[in-house]
Amino acid sequence: MNGVPILVALLLIGIIARSNLIATAACVLLIVKFANLNFILPLLEKRGLEAGLLLLLLSILVPAAKGEISEKDLLMTFTSLPGVLAIIGGALATHLNGEGLQLLQIDPELIFGLLIGSVFGIVFLGGIPVGPLMAAGLTALFLETINFFK
């Protein structure tokens, strides 16, 4: 079956890296493949990122929904140095994520390098894998910087 060895490798990487998300994603895709539910793959490819981002945003906005963030706290975002830096960081991160998405669309095989890098980051640097888009965005930035100096 096409793609099964790659998905098994991703599953093993997820287990070694103690990344439940990578392991679960690989398992779900293996189930889709073995259950011959291949019609789901284009839907996941087209809308999966949006669904994941929606869930991420929902979890981040829960404190606002629970009333744990006041209007005063919100105003501090625009008037304090940490708040302004957070706005700049958010803008830069979303730009890098867009660059990362474009890079992964051009070179999807880079996902394995990103995952191996995540494993190293988890095991040796005590990091938390938050997503391949930011890693791809940083990779795109590195590549652009290298190409700039050529």
N, CA, C and O atoms as a GROMACS GRO file, in nm:
protein
  600
    1MET      N    1   0.085  -0.118   0.000
    1MET     CA    2   0.000   0.000   0.000
    1MET      C    3   0.089   0.124   0.000
    1MET      O    4   0.184   0.134   0.078
    2ASN      N    5   0.057   0.215  -0.087
    2ASN     CA    6   0.131   0.341  -0.096
    2ASN      C    7   0.121   0.421   0.032
    2ASN      O    8   0.013   0.438   0.088
    3GLY      N    9   0.233   0.470   0.079
    3GLY     CA   10   0.236   0.558   0.195
    3GLY      C   11   0.238   0.489   0.330
    3GLY      O   12   0.268   0.554   0.430
    4VAL      N   13   0.209   0.360   0.337
    4VAL     CA   14   0.204   0.292   0.466
    4VAL      C   15   0.340   0.290   0.536
    4VAL      O   16   0.346   0.320   0.655
    5PRO      N   17   0.449   0.257   0.466
    5PRO     CA   18   0.579   0.260   0.536
    5PRO      C   19   0.612   0.398   0.594
    5PRO      O   20   0.669   0.409   0.702
    6ILE      N   21   0.576   0.502   0.522
    6ILE     CA   22   0.601   0.638   0.570
    6ILE      C   23   0.516   0.667   0.695
    6ILE      O   24   0.565   0.726   0.791
    7LEU      N   25   0.391   0.624   0.692
    7LEU     CA   26   0.305   0.646   0.808
    7LEU      C   27   0.352   0.566   0.929
    7LEU      O   28   0.344   0.613   1.042
    8VAL      N   29   0.401   0.446   0.906
    8VAL     CA   30   0.456   0.365   1.016
    8VAL      C   31   0.580   0.434   1.073
    8VAL      O   32   0.600   0.438   1.194
    9ALA      N   33   0.664   0.489   0.984
    9ALA     CA   34   0.782   0.563   1.030
    9ALA      C   35   0.740   0.683   1.114
    9ALA      O   36   0.801   0.711   1.217
   10LEU      N   37   0.637   0.755   1.070
   10LEU     CA   38   0.586   0.869   1.147
   10LEU      C   39   0.532   0.823   1.283
   10LEU      O   40   0.552   0.891   1.384
   11LEU      N   41   0.465   0.710   1.284
   11LEU     CA   42   0.414   0.656   1.410
   11LEU      C   43   0.530   0.630   1.506
   11LEU      O   44   0.523   0.665   1.623
   12LEU      N   45   0.636   0.567   1.455
   12LEU     CA   46   0.753   0.538   1.539
   12LEU      C   47   0.820   0.667   1.587
   12LEU      O   48   0.862   0.677   1.702
   13ILE      N   49   0.830   0.765   1.498
   13ILE     CA   50   0.888   0.894   1.537
   13ILE      C   51   0.803   0.957   1.648
   13ILE      O   52   0.857   1.010   1.745
   14GLY      N   53   0.672   0.952   1.632
   14GLY     CA   54   0.583   1.006   1.734
   14GLY      C   55   0.598   0.937   1.868
   14GLY      O   56   0.596   1.002   1.973
   15ILE      N   57   0.615   0.805   1.865
   15ILE     CA   58   0.632   0.730   1.990
   15ILE      C   59   0.766   0.763   2.054
   15ILE      O   60   0.774   0.788   2.174
   16ILE      N   61   0.873   0.763   1.973
   16ILE     CA   62   1.007   0.794   2.025
   16ILE      C   63   1.011   0.935   2.082
   16ILE      O   64   1.072   0.958   2.187
   17ALA      N   65   0.947   1.029   2.012
   17ALA     CA   66   0.948   1.169   2.055
   17ALA      C   67   0.847   1.197   2.166
   17ALA      O   68   0.839   1.310   2.215
   18ARG      N   69   0.772   1.096   2.204
   18ARG     CA   70   0.665   1.114   2.303
   18ARG      C   71   0.568   1.223   2.259
   18ARG      O   72   0.518   1.302   2.340
   19SER      N   73   0.541   1.225   2.129
   19SER     CA   74   0.446   1.321   2.073
   19SER      C   75   0.317   1.247   2.039
   19SER      O   76   0.306   1.180   1.937
   20ASN      N   77   0.220   1.262   2.127
   20ASN     CA   78   0.091   1.196   2.105
   20ASN      C   79   0.025   1.244   1.977
   20ASN      O   80  -0.045   1.168   1.910
   21LEU      N   81   0.047   1.371   1.942
   21LEU     CA   82  -0.018   1.426   1.822
   21LEU      C   83   0.036   1.360   1.695
   21LEU      O   84  -0.042   1.321   1.608
   22ILE      N   85   0.168   1.347   1.685
   22ILE     CA   86   0.226   1.283   1.567
   22ILE      C   87   0.183   1.138   1.560
   22ILE      O   88   0.143   1.090   1.454
   23ALA      N   89   0.192   1.067   1.672
   23ALA     CA   90   0.155   0.926   1.674
   23ALA      C   91   0.007   0.907   1.641
   23ALA      O   92  -0.029   0.816   1.565
   24THR      N   93  -0.078   0.991   1.698
   24THR     CA   94  -0.222   0.979   1.672
   24THR      C   95  -0.254   1.010   1.526
   24THR      O   96  -0.334   0.940   1.464
   25ALA      N   97  -0.192   1.114   1.472
   25ALA     CA   98  -0.216   1.147   1.331
   25ALA      C   99  -0.175   1.032   1.240
   25ALA      O  100  -0.248   0.996   1.147
   26ALA      N  101  -0.060   0.974   1.266
   26ALA     CA  102  -0.015   0.860   1.185
   26ALA      C  103  -0.111   0.743   1.199
   26ALA      O  104  -0.143   0.676   1.100
   27CYS      N  105  -0.159   0.717   1.321
   27CYS     CA  106  -0.254   0.607   1.343
   27CYS      C  107  -0.385   0.630   1.269
   27CYS      O  108  -0.439   0.540   1.206
   28VAL      N  109  -0.436   0.752   1.278
   28VAL     CA  110  -0.562   0.783   1.210
   28VAL      C  111  -0.547   0.761   1.059
   28VAL      O  112  -0.634   0.702   0.995
   29LEU      N  113  -0.436   0.809   1.003
   29LEU     CA  114  -0.414   0.792   0.859
   29LEU      C  115  -0.392   0.646   0.822
   29LEU      O  116  -0.435   0.602   0.715
   30LEU      N  117  -0.328   0.569   0.909
   30LEU     CA  118  -0.315   0.425   0.883
   30LEU      C  119  -0.452   0.358   0.885
   30LEU      O  120  -0.479   0.271   0.802
   31ILE      N  121  -0.538   0.396   0.978
   31ILE     CA  122  -0.674   0.340   0.983
   31ILE      C  123  -0.749   0.376   0.856
   31ILE      O  124  -0.818   0.292   0.798
   32VAL      N  125  -0.738   0.502   0.812
   32VAL     CA  126  -0.804   0.544   0.689
   32VAL      C  127  -0.755   0.459   0.572
   32VAL      O  128  -0.834   0.414   0.489
   33LYS      N  129  -0.624   0.437   0.566
   33LYS     CA  130  -0.567   0.356   0.455
   33LYS      C  131  -0.616   0.211   0.462
   33LYS      O  132  -0.663   0.157   0.362
   34PHE      N  133  -0.604   0.149   0.580
   34PHE     CA  134  -0.640   0.007   0.592
   34PHE      C  135  -0.791  -0.016   0.582
   34PHE      O  136  -0.834  -0.124   0.540
   35ALA      N  137  -0.871   0.083   0.619
   35ALA     CA  138  -1.017   0.070   0.609
   35ALA      C  139  -1.066   0.110   0.470
   35ALA      O  140  -1.186   0.109   0.442
   36ASN      N  141  -0.971   0.144   0.383
   36ASN     CA  142  -1.003   0.183   0.245
   36ASN      C  143  -1.100   0.301   0.241
   36ASN      O  144  -1.195   0.304   0.162
   37LEU      N  145  -1.074   0.398   0.328
   37LEU     CA  146  -1.155   0.519   0.334
   37LEU      C  147  -1.080   0.635   0.268
   37LEU      O  148  -1.080   0.747   0.319
   38ASN      N  149  -1.016   0.607   0.157
   38ASN     CA  150  -0.930   0.704   0.091
   38ASN      C  151  -1.002   0.831   0.048
   38ASN      O  152  -0.937   0.933   0.022
   39PHE      N  153  -1.135   0.828   0.039
   39PHE     CA  154  -1.210   0.948   0.003
   39PHE      C  155  -1.196   1.056   0.110
   39PHE      O  156  -1.222   1.174   0.083
   40ILE      N  157  -1.155   1.018   0.231
   40ILE     CA  158  -1.137   1.114   0.340
   40ILE      C  159  -1.009   1.195   0.322
   40ILE      O  160  -1.000   1.309   0.369
   41LEU      N  161  -0.910   1.138   0.255
   41LEU     CA  162  -0.780   1.204   0.243
   41LEU      C  163  -0.787   1.342   0.177
   41LEU      O  164  -0.726   1.436   0.228
   42PRO      N  165  -0.859   1.358   0.065
   42PRO     CA  166  -0.866   1.493   0.007
   42PRO      C  167  -0.935   1.594   0.100
   42PRO      O  168  -0.897   1.711   0.102
   43LEU      N  169  -1.034   1.549   0.175
   43LEU     CA  170  -1.102   1.636   0.271
   43LEU      C  171  -1.005   1.680   0.380
   43LEU      O  172  -0.999   1.798   0.414
   44LEU      N  173  -0.928   1.585   0.433
   44LEU     CA  174  -0.829   1.619   0.535
   44LEU      C  175  -0.723   1.713   0.479
   44LEU      O  176  -0.679   1.807   0.546
   45GLU      N  177  -0.683   1.687   0.355
   45GLU     CA  178  -0.580   1.770   0.293
   45GLU      C  179  -0.630   1.913   0.273
   45GLU      O  180  -0.555   2.010   0.292
   46LYS      N  181  -0.756   1.926   0.236
   46LYS     CA  182  -0.812   2.058   0.204
   46LYS      C  183  -0.856   2.134   0.328
   46LYS      O  184  -0.835   2.255   0.337
   47ARG      N  185  -0.917   2.065   0.424
   47ARG     CA  186  -0.979   2.134   0.539
   47ARG      C  187  -0.917   2.098   0.674
   47ARG      O  188  -0.954   2.158   0.775
   48GLY      N  189  -0.824   2.004   0.678
   48GLY     CA  190  -0.766   1.959   0.805
   48GLY      C  191  -0.695   2.070   0.880
   48GLY      O  192  -0.709   2.082   1.001
   49LEU      N  193  -0.618   2.150   0.807
   49LEU     CA  194  -0.546   2.259   0.871
   49LEU      C  195  -0.642   2.359   0.933
   49LEU      O  196  -0.621   2.406   1.045
   50GLU      N  197  -0.749   2.392   0.861
   50GLU     CA  198  -0.849   2.485   0.914
   50GLU      C  199  -0.914   2.429   1.039
   50GLU      O  200  -0.933   2.502   1.137
   51ALA      N  201  -0.948   2.300   1.037
   51ALA     CA  202  -1.012   2.238   1.154
   51ALA      C  203  -0.917   2.240   1.273
   51ALA      O  204  -0.959   2.269   1.386
   52GLY      N  205  -0.791   2.208   1.249
   52GLY     CA  206  -0.693   2.210   1.357
   52GLY      C  207  -0.673   2.349   1.415
   52GLY      O  208  -0.664   2.366   1.536
   53LEU      N  209  -0.666   2.448   1.328
   53LEU     CA  210  -0.650   2.586   1.375
   53LEU      C  211  -0.772   2.633   1.450
   53LEU      O  212  -0.762   2.707   1.548
   54LEU      N  213  -0.889   2.590   1.405
   54LEU     CA  214  -1.012   2.626   1.476
   54LEU      C  215  -1.008   2.571   1.619
   54LEU      O  216  -1.038   2.643   1.714
   55LEU      N  217  -0.971   2.443   1.634
   55LEU     CA  218  -0.963   2.384   1.767
   55LEU      C  219  -0.857   2.455   1.852
   55LEU      O  220  -0.879   2.477   1.972
   56LEU      N  221  -0.744   2.489   1.792
   56LEU     CA  222  -0.640   2.560   1.864
   56LEU      C  223  -0.690   2.696   1.913
   56LEU      O  224  -0.671   2.732   2.029
   57LEU      N  225  -0.756   2.771   1.824
   57LEU     CA  226  -0.809   2.902   1.862
   57LEU      C  227  -0.916   2.890   1.970
   57LEU      O  228  -0.922   2.972   2.063
   58LEU      N  229  -1.001   2.788   1.958
   58LEU     CA  230  -1.103   2.768   2.061
   58LEU      C  231  -1.039   2.746   2.197
   58LEU      O  232  -1.083   2.804   2.296
   59SER      N  233  -0.935   2.663   2.203
   59SER     CA  234  -0.872   2.635   2.332
   59SER      C  235  -0.803   2.759   2.388
   59SER      O  236  -0.801   2.780   2.509
   60ILE      N  237  -0.745   2.841   2.301
   60ILE     CA  238  -0.676   2.962   2.346
   60ILE      C  239  -0.775   3.068   2.394
   60ILE      O  240  -0.745   3.146   2.485
   61LEU      N  241  -0.894   3.071   2.334
   61LEU     CA  242  -0.993   3.173   2.368
   61LEU      C  243  -1.084   3.135   2.485
   61LEU      O  244  -1.167   3.215   2.526
   62VAL      N  245  -1.069   3.015   2.539
   62VAL     CA  246  -1.153   2.972   2.652
   62VAL      C  247  -1.144   3.068   2.770
   62VAL      O  248  -1.248   3.101   2.828
   63PRO      N  249  -1.024   3.116   2.809
   63PRO     CA  250  -1.021   3.212   2.922
   63PRO      C  251  -1.105   3.337   2.896
   63PRO      O  252  -1.165   3.391   2.989
   64ALA      N  253  -1.110   3.384   2.773
   64ALA     CA  254  -1.195   3.499   2.741
   64ALA      C  255  -1.342   3.462   2.757
   64ALA      O  256  -1.420   3.540   2.811
   65ALA      N  257  -1.379   3.344   2.711
   65ALA     CA  258  -1.518   3.300   2.722
   65ALA      C  259  -1.558   3.280   2.868
   65ALA      O  260  -1.674   3.301   2.905
   66LYS      N  261  -1.463   3.241   2.952
   66LYS     CA  262  -1.490   3.220   3.094
   66LYS      C  263  -1.485   3.350   3.174
   66LYS      O  264  -1.506   3.349   3.295
   67GLY      N  265  -1.455   3.461   3.107
   67GLY     CA  266  -1.450   3.590   3.175
   67GLY      C  267  -1.322   3.612   3.253
   67GLY      O  268  -1.318   3.701   3.339
   68GLU      N  269  -1.219   3.536   3.226
   68GLU     CA  270  -1.092   3.548   3.298
   68GLU      C  271  -1.004   3.658   3.240
   68GLU      O  272  -0.900   3.691   3.299
   69ILE      N  273  -1.042   3.716   3.128
   69ILE     CA  274  -0.967   3.826   3.067
   69ILE      C  275  -1.059   3.947   3.067
   69ILE      O  276  -1.169   3.944   3.013
   70SER      N  277  -1.012   4.054   3.129
   70SER     CA  278  -1.095   4.174   3.139
   70SER      C  279  -1.062   4.271   3.026
   70SER      O  280  -0.966   4.253   2.952
   71GLU      N  281  -1.145   4.374   3.015
   71GLU     CA  282  -1.120   4.478   2.916
   71GLU      C  283  -0.989   4.551   2.948
   71GLU      O  284  -0.918   4.595   2.858
   72LYS      N  285  -0.958   4.562   3.078
   72LYS     CA  286  -0.834   4.626   3.120
   72LYS      C  287  -0.714   4.543   3.071
   72LYS      O  288  -0.615   4.598   3.023
   73ASP      N  289  -0.725   4.410   3.084
   73ASP     CA  290  -0.618   4.322   3.034
   73ASP      C  291  -0.600   4.339   2.884
   73ASP      O  292  -0.488   4.342   2.834
   74LEU      N  293  -0.711   4.350   2.814
   74LEU     CA  294  -0.706   4.367   2.669
   74LEU      C  295  -0.641   4.500   2.633
   74LEU      O  296  -0.562   4.507   2.538
   75LEU      N  297  -0.673   4.606   2.707
   75LEU     CA  298  -0.613   4.737   2.682
   75LEU      C  299  -0.462   4.733   2.704
   75LEU      O  300  -0.387   4.800   2.633
   76MET      N  301  -0.417   4.655   2.802
   76MET     CA  302  -0.273   4.642   2.829
   76MET      C  303  -0.199   4.583   2.709
   76MET      O  304  -0.080   4.608   2.691
   77THR      N  305  -0.269   4.504   2.628
   77THR     CA  306  -0.206   4.448   2.509
   77THR      C  307  -0.160   4.556   2.415
   77THR      O  308  -0.057   4.541   2.347
   78PHE      N  309  -0.233   4.666   2.409
   78PHE     CA  310  -0.200   4.773   2.316
   78PHE      C  311  -0.113   4.883   2.378
   78PHE      O  312  -0.058   4.966   2.306
   79THR      N  313  -0.100   4.882   2.511
   79THR     CA  314  -0.030   4.993   2.575
   79THR      C  315   0.096   4.952   2.651
   79THR      O  316   0.167   5.038   2.701
   80SER      N  317   0.124   4.824   2.660
   80SER     CA  318   0.244   4.780   2.733
   80SER      C  319   0.345   4.722   2.635
   80SER      O  320   0.309   4.676   2.526
   81LEU      N  321   0.471   4.724   2.675
   81LEU     CA  322   0.576   4.667   2.590
   81LEU      C  323   0.553   4.518   2.563
   81LEU      O  324   0.562   4.476   2.448
   82PRO      N  325   0.523   4.437   2.666
   82PRO     CA  326   0.496   4.295   2.636
   82PRO      C  327   0.377   4.277   2.541
   82PRO      O  328   0.379   4.189   2.455
   83GLY      N  329   0.274   4.360   2.556
   83GLY     CA  330   0.159   4.350   2.468
   83GLY      C  331   0.192   4.384   2.324
   83GLY      O  332   0.151   4.314   2.231
   84VAL      N  333   0.266   4.494   2.306
   84VAL     CA  334   0.306   4.535   2.170
   84VAL      C  335   0.397   4.430   2.108
   84VAL      O  336   0.384   4.397   1.990
   85LEU      N  337   0.490   4.377   2.189
   85LEU     CA  338   0.579   4.271   2.137
   85LEU      C  339   0.499   4.145   2.103
   85LEU      O  340   0.534   4.074   2.008
   86ALA      N  341   0.393   4.117   2.179
   86ALA     CA  342   0.307   4.003   2.148
   86ALA      C  343   0.237   4.023   2.014
   86ALA      O  344   0.223   3.929   1.936
   87ILE      N  345   0.193   4.146   1.987
   87ILE     CA  346   0.130   4.176   1.858
   87ILE      C  347   0.229   4.157   1.744
   87ILE      O  348   0.197   4.095   1.643
   88ILE      N  349   0.350   4.210   1.762
   88ILE     CA  350   0.454   4.194   1.660
   88ILE      C  351   0.491   4.046   1.644
   88ILE      O  352   0.506   3.998   1.531
   89GLY      N  353   0.504   3.975   1.756
   89GLY     CA  354   0.534   3.832   1.750
   89GLY      C  355   0.426   3.753   1.678
   89GLY      O  356   0.456   3.662   1.601
   90GLY      N  357   0.301   3.788   1.705
   90GLY     CA  358   0.190   3.720   1.637
   90GLY      C  359   0.192   3.744   1.488
   90GLY      O  360   0.168   3.653   1.409
   91ALA      N  361   0.219   3.869   1.449
   91ALA     CA  362   0.226   3.900   1.305
   91ALA      C  363   0.341   3.827   1.238
   91ALA      O  364   0.324   3.772   1.129
   92LEU      N  365   0.457   3.827   1.302
   92LEU     CA  366   0.573   3.758   1.246
   92LEU      C  367   0.550   3.608   1.239
   92LEU      O  368   0.584   3.544   1.139
   93ALA      N  369   0.492   3.552   1.344
   93ALA     CA  370   0.466   3.407   1.347
   93ALA      C  371   0.369   3.366   1.237
   93ALA      O  372   0.389   3.264   1.171
   94THR      N  373   0.262   3.444   1.216
   94THR     CA  374   0.166   3.407   1.112
   94THR      C  375   0.230   3.419   0.974
   94THR      O  376   0.201   3.340   0.884
   95HIS      N  377   0.316   3.520   0.957
   95HIS     CA  378   0.387   3.532   0.829
   95HIS      C  379   0.477   3.410   0.807
   95HIS      O  380   0.477   3.351   0.699
   96LEU      N  381   0.552   3.372   0.910
   96LEU     CA  382   0.641   3.256   0.898
   96LEU      C  383   0.560   3.127   0.875
   96LEU      O  384   0.602   3.040   0.798
   97ASN      N  385   0.446   3.116   0.941
   97ASN     CA  386   0.362   2.998   0.919
   97ASN      C  387   0.315   2.990   0.774
   97ASN      O  388   0.311   2.882   0.715
   98GLY      N  389   0.281   3.104   0.715
   98GLY     CA  390   0.242   3.108   0.574
   98GLY      C  391   0.356   3.066   0.484
   98GLY      O  392   0.337   2.990   0.389
   99GLU      N  393   0.476   3.115   0.514
   99GLU     CA  394   0.595   3.075   0.437
   99GLU      C  395   0.620   2.925   0.454
   99GLU      O  396   0.657   2.857   0.358
  100GLY      N  397   0.601   2.876   0.575
  100GLY     CA  398   0.620   2.734   0.601
  100GLY      C  399   0.521   2.648   0.524
  100GLY      O  400   0.557   2.543   0.471
  101LEU      N  401   0.396   2.692   0.518
  101LEU     CA  402   0.294   2.619   0.442
  101LEU      C  403   0.330   2.614   0.295
  101LEU      O  404   0.318   2.509   0.231
  102GLN      N  405   0.376   2.726   0.240
  102GLN     CA  406   0.418   2.728   0.099
  102GLN      C  407   0.535   2.633   0.077
  102GLN      O  408   0.539   2.561  -0.023
  103LEU      N  409   0.631   2.633   0.169
  103LEU     CA  410   0.747   2.544   0.156
  103LEU      C  411   0.704   2.398   0.158
  103LEU      O  412   0.753   2.318   0.079
  104LEU      N  413   0.613   2.363   0.249
  104LEU     CA  414   0.567   2.224   0.258
  104LEU      C  415   0.486   2.184   0.135
  104LEU      O  416   0.485   2.066   0.098
  105GLN      N  417   0.418   2.279   0.072
  105GLN     CA  418   0.345   2.247  -0.050
  105GLN      C  419   0.441   2.221  -0.166
  105GLN      O  420   0.414   2.138  -0.252
  106ILE      N  421   0.554   2.293  -0.166
  106ILE     CA  422   0.654   2.275  -0.271
  106ILE      C  423   0.738   2.150  -0.246
  106ILE      O  424   0.763   2.072  -0.338
  107ASP      N  425   0.780   2.130  -0.121
  107ASP     CA  426   0.867   2.018  -0.082
  107ASP      C  427   0.806   1.942   0.035
  107ASP      O  428   0.855   1.954   0.147
  108PRO      N  429   0.699   1.863   0.013
  108PRO     CA  430   0.633   1.795   0.126
  108PRO      C  431   0.722   1.694   0.197
  108PRO      O  432   0.695   1.659   0.312
  109GLU      N  433   0.827   1.647   0.132
  109GLU     CA  434   0.916   1.550   0.195
  109GLU      C  435   0.995   1.611   0.311
  109GLU      O  436   1.053   1.538   0.392
  110LEU      N  437   0.998   1.743   0.320
  110LEU     CA  438   1.068   1.809   0.430
  110LEU      C  439   1.004   1.781   0.565
  110LEU      O  440   1.066   1.804   0.669
  111ILE      N  441   0.880   1.732   0.565
  111ILE     CA  442   0.811   1.705   0.691
  111ILE      C  443   0.891   1.609   0.777
  111ILE      O  444   0.889   1.620   0.900
  112PHE      N  445   0.962   1.514   0.714
  112PHE     CA  446   1.041   1.420   0.794
  112PHE      C  447   1.157   1.489   0.863
  112PHE      O  448   1.186   1.458   0.979
  113GLY      N  449   1.223   1.580   0.796
  113GLY     CA  450   1.328   1.657   0.861
  113GLY      C  451   1.274   1.740   0.976
  113GLY      O  452   1.338   1.751   1.081
  114LEU      N  453   1.156   1.799   0.956
  114LEU     CA  454   1.094   1.878   1.061
  114LEU      C  455   1.060   1.792   1.181
  114LEU      O  456   1.076   1.834   1.296
  115LEU      N  457   1.011   1.671   1.155
  115LEU     CA  458   0.974   1.582   1.265
  115LEU      C  459   1.098   1.531   1.338
  115LEU      O  460   1.098   1.521   1.461
  116ILE      N  461   1.204   1.499   1.264
  116ILE     CA  462   1.328   1.455   1.328
  116ILE      C  463   1.383   1.571   1.413
  116ILE      O  464   1.428   1.549   1.526
  117GLY      N  465   1.379   1.692   1.359
  117GLY     CA  466   1.421   1.808   1.436
  117GLY      C  467   1.337   1.825   1.562
  117GLY      O  468   1.389   1.862   1.667
  118SER      N  469   1.208   1.799   1.551
  118SER     CA  470   1.120   1.807   1.668
  118SER      C  471   1.159   1.704   1.773
  118SER      O  472   1.158   1.732   1.892
  119VAL      N  473   1.194   1.582   1.727
  119VAL     CA  474   1.238   1.478   1.819
  119VAL      C  475   1.362   1.525   1.895
  119VAL      O  476   1.369   1.512   2.017
  120PHE      N  477   1.460   1.580   1.822
  120PHE     CA  478   1.580   1.631   1.887
  120PHE      C  479   1.546   1.743   1.985
  120PHE      O  480   1.599   1.747   2.096
  121GLY      N  481   1.457   1.832   1.944
  121GLY     CA  482   1.417   1.941   2.031
  121GLY      C  483   1.349   1.894   2.158
  121GLY      O  484   1.370   1.950   2.265
  122ILE      N  485   1.267   1.790   2.147
  122ILE     CA  486   1.198   1.735   2.263
  122ILE      C  487   1.296   1.664   2.355
  122ILE      O  488   1.299   1.689   2.476
  123VAL      N  489   1.376   1.575   2.296
  123VAL     CA  490   1.464   1.490   2.376
  123VAL      C  491   1.581   1.568   2.436
  123VAL      O  492   1.610   1.552   2.555
  124PHE      N  493   1.647   1.652   2.356
  124PHE     CA  494   1.770   1.716   2.402
  124PHE      C  495   1.753   1.860   2.452
  124PHE      O  496   1.836   1.909   2.528
  125LEU      N  497   1.647   1.927   2.410
  125LEU     CA  498   1.629   2.066   2.448
  125LEU      C  499   1.508   2.088   2.539
  125LEU      O  500   1.481   2.201   2.581
  126GLY      N  501   1.436   1.980   2.568
  126GLY     CA  502   1.319   1.991   2.655
  126GLY      C  503   1.206   2.071   2.594
  126GLY      O  504   1.125   2.131   2.665
  127GLY      N  505   1.200   2.071   2.459
  127GLY     CA  506   1.099   2.150   2.388
  127GLY      C  507   0.963   2.083   2.383
  127GLY      O  508   0.945   1.969   2.426
  128ILE      N  509   0.869   2.157   2.330
  128ILE     CA  510   0.732   2.109   2.312
  128ILE      C  511   0.697   2.125   2.164
  128ILE      O  512   0.703   2.236   2.111
  129PRO      N  513   0.660   2.016   2.099
  129PRO     CA  514   0.625   2.027   1.956
  129PRO      C  515   0.488   2.091   1.938
  129PRO      O  516   0.386   2.031   1.974
  130VAL      N  517   0.486   2.212   1.883
  130VAL     CA  518   0.358   2.281   1.866
  130VAL      C  519   0.308   2.277   1.723
  130VAL      O  520   0.194   2.313   1.697
  131GLY      N  521   0.392   2.236   1.632
  131GLY     CA  522   0.341   2.224   1.497
  131GLY      C  523   0.448   2.237   1.390
  131GLY      O  524   0.547   2.308   1.407
  132PRO      N  525   0.426   2.166   1.282
  132PRO     CA  526   0.523   2.168   1.174
  132PRO      C  527   0.523   2.298   1.094
  132PRO      O  528   0.622   2.328   1.027
  133LEU      N  529   0.416   2.375   1.101
  133LEU     CA  530   0.415   2.499   1.022
  133LEU      C  531   0.519   2.600   1.070
  133LEU      O  532   0.587   2.661   0.988
  134MET      N  533   0.533   2.616   1.200
  134MET     CA  534   0.633   2.710   1.249
  134MET      C  535   0.772   2.658   1.218
  134MET      O  536   0.860   2.735   1.179
  135ALA      N  537   0.794   2.528   1.236
  135ALA     CA  538   0.924   2.470   1.201
  135ALA      C  539   0.953   2.490   1.053
  135ALA      O  540   1.066   2.521   1.015
  136ALA      N  541   0.853   2.471   0.969
  136ALA     CA  542   0.870   2.492   0.825
  136ALA      C  543   0.892   2.640   0.796
  136ALA      O  544   0.969   2.674   0.706
  137GLY      N  545   0.826   2.728   0.870
  137GLY     CA  546   0.846   2.871   0.852
  137GLY      C  547   0.987   2.912   0.885
  137GLY      O  548   1.047   2.993   0.814
  138LEU      N  549   1.041   2.857   0.993
  138LEU     CA  550   1.180   2.886   1.027
  138LEU      C  551   1.275   2.830   0.922
  138LEU      O  552   1.374   2.893   0.887
  139THR      N  553   1.243   2.710   0.872
  139THR     CA  554   1.324   2.650   0.765
  139THR      C  555   1.322   2.740   0.642
  139THR      O  556   1.426   2.763   0.580
  140ALA      N  557   1.204   2.791   0.606
  140ALA     CA  558   1.193   2.882   0.492
  140ALA      C  559   1.276   3.008   0.515
  140ALA      O  560   1.342   3.056   0.423
  141LEU      N  561   1.273   3.060   0.637
  141LEU     CA  562   1.353   3.178   0.670
  141LEU      C  563   1.502   3.147   0.656
  141LEU      O  564   1.577   3.228   0.602
  142PHE      N  565   1.545   3.031   0.706
  142PHE     CA  566   1.685   2.991   0.692
  142PHE      C  567   1.724   2.980   0.545
  142PHE      O  568   1.830   3.028   0.505
  143LEU      N  569   1.638   2.918   0.465
  143LEU     CA  570   1.667   2.902   0.322
  143LEU      C  571   1.674   3.036   0.250
  143LEU      O  572   1.760   3.058   0.165
  144GLU      N  573   1.581   3.126   0.285
  144GLU     CA  574   1.583   3.260   0.224
  144GLU      C  575   1.711   3.336   0.263
  144GLU      O  576   1.771   3.406   0.181
  145THR      N  577   1.751   3.320   0.388
  145THR     CA  578   1.874   3.387   0.434
  145THR      C  579   1.995   3.332   0.361
  145THR      O  580   2.082   3.410   0.319
  146ILE      N  581   2.004   3.201   0.345
  146ILE     CA  582   2.115   3.140   0.273
  146ILE      C  583   2.116   3.185   0.128
  146ILE      O  584   2.221   3.220   0.074
  147ASN      N  585   1.997   3.185   0.064
  147ASN     CA  586   1.989   3.230  -0.076
  147ASN      C  587   2.023   3.377  -0.092
  147ASN      O  588   2.075   3.418  -0.196
  148PHE      N  589   1.994   3.457   0.010
  148PHE     CA  590   2.026   3.599   0.004
  148PHE      C  591   2.176   3.622  -0.003
  148PHE      O  592   2.222   3.714  -0.072
  149PHE      N  593   2.253   3.539   0.068
  149PHE     CA  594   2.398   3.555   0.073
  149PHE      C  595   2.472   3.482  -0.038
  149PHE      O  596   2.595   3.488  -0.045
  150LYS      N  597   2.400   3.413  -0.125
  150LYS     CA  598   2.465   3.343  -0.237
  150LYS      C  599   2.500   3.440  -0.346
  150LYS      O  600   2.556   3.399  -0.449
   0.00000   0.00000   0.00000
